[in-house]
Amino acid sequence: MKKTRRRGDAKEDARLRSIASLRSLPRLRAFAFALIGIGSLAMACAGRAAVTWGQVLRQPAAWYAMEEAKAVGDAVLTYQTPSGGWPKNWDMTAPLSEAFRALKEGDRAPTIDNGATTTQIRLLARVHAAQPQTTAFRQAVERGIDYLFESQYESGGWPQFYPLRKGYYTHITFNDDAMVRVLEVMRDIADGRGELAWLDAKRRERAKDAVTRGVACILRCQVTQDGVKTAWCAQHDETTFAPAPARKFEPASLSGGESTGILRFLMQEPAPSPELVAAVKAGVAWLEKVKIAGIRWERIPAPNLPKGVDAVATPDPNAPPIWARFYELKTNRPIFIGRDAIIRYHVSEIEHERRTGYAWYVTSPQALLERDYPAWLVKVEK
C-alpha cells in the first residue's frame, strides 16, 4: 500500500537536509585545508615555497613559526656570501641552483641594491624569533648585520656593492631606497625593535652609531640651489658628497622618488636636531615646488610596439599630482634619458624600451605631503 505523505513532510525533509549539510561543514573545511596542504607539499617537493620571494616580509606573524618559513630560511642560508651579504635579483625561496652557480662572480656579489641583504636579514630574524632553535638563522643574521657595519663608509654612507666594485657602485647609494633600508634596519637594532629586538647590546650600540653617521651623511648630501636646500640625487659621490651619475639613463640630478624615502626616514628621528628639522622643511618645500599637475602617466595598448604597450604622459586636468623621477640640477626641469645618455625634456622623446622600462614619474610624494609631513610638523613644533 502506497504511503501518503503529509503536507509537513517536505518541510521536515528540508530541515533534515540543512542539518546534514551543517554537520558536513567541518569535513569540507578539513578537505579544503588538506588540498591547501597538498598544494604546499607539491610546491615543496618541486623545490618552491608556496610564498613567493616578493611576499616573504608580508606574511602574518604565525607564518614565521611554520615549517615553510624554516624551509625558505634554509634556502636563504645557501645564498649568503662569505662576506656576510647576499646578492640581488634572485628567487631565494628555492635552494641554490646550478643556474645560480653558473652566474658570473659579479652577478653573485653581495649588495644592498633592490632590497638585497636587508630583506634576508629581516626574514631570517623573524623566523629565528618565532623558532629560537634555528641557531643557524641567528648566526646568519649576525653575519649579515656585521657585513652592513663593515661596508658603511666612515662618512656615514653606504656603497651599492661591498666589497667595492669599480664604477658608480662606490657612490653613496640612495637609489631605490637602498641606504634608507639599511638605516631602517640599523634603527630597529638600536631601538631593540621588532624582529631585531633579540640582538646583543654591542650590536645595538654599533647600530646607534651607524644611524648617527648615516643621518649626518644624508644632511651633508642635501643639494643646495642658490643658497637654498632642496633635495637629493639618487647617488652621491662618496668623497665630495656631490650628486653623481650612475647608468647612462641615470644622470646627476634631483630625485622626486628617492628624496621622498629620505624625508620619510628623517621624519622618524625621535629627537630631531634643528639642522634635521630645517632639512626636512626644505625638502618638503622643494617637493611642493616641483610637483606636476595636469598630467597622467599611464600605460596604453600599442599593438604595433614591442609587448603591445606604450607608456605615455597624457594631459588630464583631473589627474592627481605626480613628480618626475629626475629633475635637472640647476633648473628643476623634469628630464628623461635614453640609453644614448642624451637629456631630453619630454618622455615621448626617448626610445620605447626605456620609456616603458623605467619609472619616469612617481606618486609617493603625495602621501608624504598630505599625511606624513603635517603629522610630523605638529610633533616637532609643540
N, C-alpha and C positions, 0 to 999 in steps of 0.2 A: 504494500500500500504506500503510495507516494505521500511523503511528509509535507504538510502545508507550512510554509514559512510565515511567521508573524511579521507585522509591519515593522517592529522594532529590531528584527534580526539584522537588517542591513546596517543600522547604526552601530549595533554591537560588534559586527564584523569589522567595521571601520575602526572602532575603538581598539579592538584586539590587534589589528594590523599596526596601528600607531604605537601601541606598547611594544610590539615586537621590533619595530624599527628603532625605537629609542634604546631597547636593550642591545641592539646590534651596533650602536654607535661606538662603544669602546673597541669592539673588534675592528670596525672600519678605521678608527684612529690608529690602532696598532698596525693595521695593514699599510696605512699611508706612511707611518713612521718607518716601517720595515722597508718600504720602497725607497724612501729617502736614504736609509742606511745602506741599502744595496747599491744605490747610485753613488754614494760617497765611497763605498768599498770598491766599486768598479773603477772609480777615478784613482783611488789609492793604488790599486793593482796596476793601473796604467802609468803610475808614476806622477799623477797630477792630483793636486788638492782640489776639493770642491770649491774652496775660496780662492779667488784669483789674487795675483800679486798686488794689483791695484786696490784690493779690498782688505788687505791684512791688518791695517790700522783702523778699519772702520767696523769692526766686529763688536758684538755685545761682550761684556766682561766675562760671561760664562764660557765663551768660545775659547779663551786663552787657557782654560783648565782642561780642554778636551784633547783627546789623542790626536786629532787632526792638526791642532795648533802645534803640538810637540813634533809631529812629522814634518811640518813646514819648517819649524825651528831647526830640526836635524839637517834639513836640506840647506838652509841658510848657512849653517856652520861650514859646509863644504866649499862655499864660495869666499870665505874670509881669507884675505891675503896675509902673507907673513908679517906685513907692517901693521895689520890690525883693521884696515879699512875694507871696503867692498867695492867692486866695480859697478857700473851703471848699465841700465837698459837690458836687463836680463830677468826672465821669469824665474825667481828663486823658490817657487813653491814645489819645484821638481828637483831631484838630486842632480848633481853635476853631470853634464852630458859630454859625449865625445865632441859634439858641435862646439861647446864652450871651450873645451881643451884645445880645439883646433884654431881658436882665435889668436890673432897676433898678440904679443905681450902688451902692447899699448892699449888694446881693446879690453884687456883684463885688468887694467891698472886701477888701483883704489882712488876714489874721488868723492866729492860731496855734491857733484852735479846731478841734476834730475832726481833728487831725493836719495841718492845712494849714501850709504853708511848711516845716516841719521834714521832712515826707515828701518834698517836691520837692527840697529841698537834698540829702538823703541819696541819693535816686535819681540825680540829676544828678552828684553827686560820685562815685558808684560807676561810672557809665558813663564819666565822664571818666578815672577811674583806670584803667579797662580799655581805654579808647580815647583816649589822650592827645592825639590830633589834634583832638578835639572842643573847640576853644578857646571856642566859644560857651557850652558847658556850664560850663566853668571860670568864665567871666565871670558867668554867671547864679548860680552857687553863691556867688561872692564878693559879688554884689549882695544875695542873699538873706541871707547872714550879716551884712552891713553893715546890712540892714534890722532884724535882730534886735538888733544893738548899739544902733542908734538908738532902737528902741522900748522899751528897758529903762528903767524909772524909776531915778532916782538912788538911791532906797532899795533897789533890787535886784530888784523885782518886774516883771512884765510884764502889760500890759493885754490884753484879749481881741482888740481891734482896734487897729491903728495904720495911718494917722493916727487919732487918738482919735475915738470916736463918743460922743454923749451917752447917758447911761443907765448901766446896770450894766456895760456893756462896758469902762468905765475901771477897774474894780476889778482888783486883783491876782488873776489867774485860775488857780486850781488845778483848776478843773472839768475833768473828763475828762482829767486829767494834762497839761493844756496847758503849764503852766510847767515841769513836770518834763521834758517832751520837749525844750523849748528848752534847759534846763540840761544835759541829756544830750548835745545837740549841742555846746554850749559846752565841756563837759568833754572830749569827744573831740577837739575842736580844740586845746584847751590841752595835752592829753597827746600830740598828734600820732598819734592812734589811728585805725585802720580806714580807711574811705573818705575821711576828712577829714585824713589824715596829710600830704597834699601842700600844705596851705595854708601861707602865708608866716608868718615869725616875728612880724611885727607883729600879725597877727590872732590868733596863738596867745597873745600877751601880753594882748590885749584880752579874749580869751575867758577867760583865767585870772582876770582882774579881774571879769568878769561872773559867773563861778561864785562867787567870794568874796562878792560883794554879794548874789547870789541866795540863797546859804546863810544869810547874815545876815538877809535878809528872811524866809525860812522860819522861822528861830528866833524872830524877833520876832512873827510871826503866831500862833505856837502859843498856843492858848486856855488860860487858867487858870481853874480852878474851886476856890473856897475855898483859894487859895494853892497848888493842885496843878496842874502842867502836864498837859494832856490831849492833844487832837488839833487838827485844822484844819477850817475851813469850806471849802466849795468855792470861795469867793471872799472876799477881804478888802478892806476899804476902803483905797484907795491912800494916804490921808493918815493915818488913825488906826490902821490895821492891824487894826481890829476886824472880826469876822465880818460879812458883808454879804449881803443877798438878791440874787437875780437875777430869773429869771422868776417868775410868780405861784406856781408849784408848787416853787420852789427858795428856801426861806426861809433866813435866817441860822440856822445850825445847825452841828453837828459831823458830819463826813462819815466813814463807815466806808470808803468806796471811795477817795476822794482822799487820805485820811490814809495809807492803805497805800502808795500810789505815792510819797508824800513820804518816808515812812520808809525805803522800799527805796532811794530815791535817796540819802538821808543816810547809809545804811549803806555806800555805795560810796565815801565820802570816804576817801582813803588815809591821812590823818593827822588823825583826828577830834579836835577840841578837847574839853576836859571839858564845855563847855556843850552841844556837839552830842551827846556820849555820853549826857548826862543827858536831853536832849530825846528821843532815841530810846527810852531805857528808859521814860520817862514815856508816850510814845505807845503803846508796846507794852503797858504795864500797862493803859492805857485800853482798848485793843482786847480784852484778856483780860477786862476788867470788863464790857464791853457785849456780848460775843458771845451769840448766841441759840441755845439748844438746844431740840430737840423740835419744830421747825417745818421743813416742806419747802415751798419756794417753787417752784411749778410751773405750767405751762400745761396746761389740760384742755379737752377738746371741750365746746363750748357751742353747740349748733345754733341756739338761739333768740337768740343775741347776735351783734352785728356781727363778720364774719370767722369766725364759728363757733368762737371760742376765748375762754377767760377765763383770768386769772392769779389764783391763789389761794395763800394761806398755809395749808397743811394740817398739822394736828397729826400728828407722827410721832416717837415716842420713839427710833427708829433713825436719824433724819436726822443728817447731819453738821452741825457748827455753821455758822451764817450770821450775817451782820451787816446791819443796816439801812443804807440809803444815807444817811439823815439821822437825827440824834438831837437832841432838844431841848437847848438850850444849858445850862440850869440843872438839868434833871432826868435827862438821859441816856435819856429815854424815846424809843423809835422813833416817828417821826412821818411822816405821809403827807398829801399835799396835792393837791387837785384844782385845776382852773382857776379855782375861786372863791376861792383863796388861804386857805381855812379849814384850820387844822391839825386833823388827826384822828389817832387813835391805833390804828386798825386799817385795813389796806389795803383791806378789803372796803367801807369807808365812802366811798371816793372813786369817781368815775364810771368806767365801764368803759373809756372812751377813754384816760384817764390811767393806770388800773390796768394795762392791757396795753401801754401805750406808753412805759413808763419802767422803769428798773432799780431797783426799790424795795429789793431785797435784793442783797447781793454775797457772794461766797465767797473773794475774793482774799486777805483777811487770813489765811486758814488756812495757806497755804503760807509766808507771811511768819513766822507764829508758830512753825510746826512745823519749818521748814527754815532759812530765811534768818537769822532772829534768833539761834537757838542757834549757828550757824556764825560769825556776826558777833561774838557775845559772847566766844567763845573767842579770837578775834583781839585784841579790844580789852582783854581782861583778862589777857593774857600778862605 
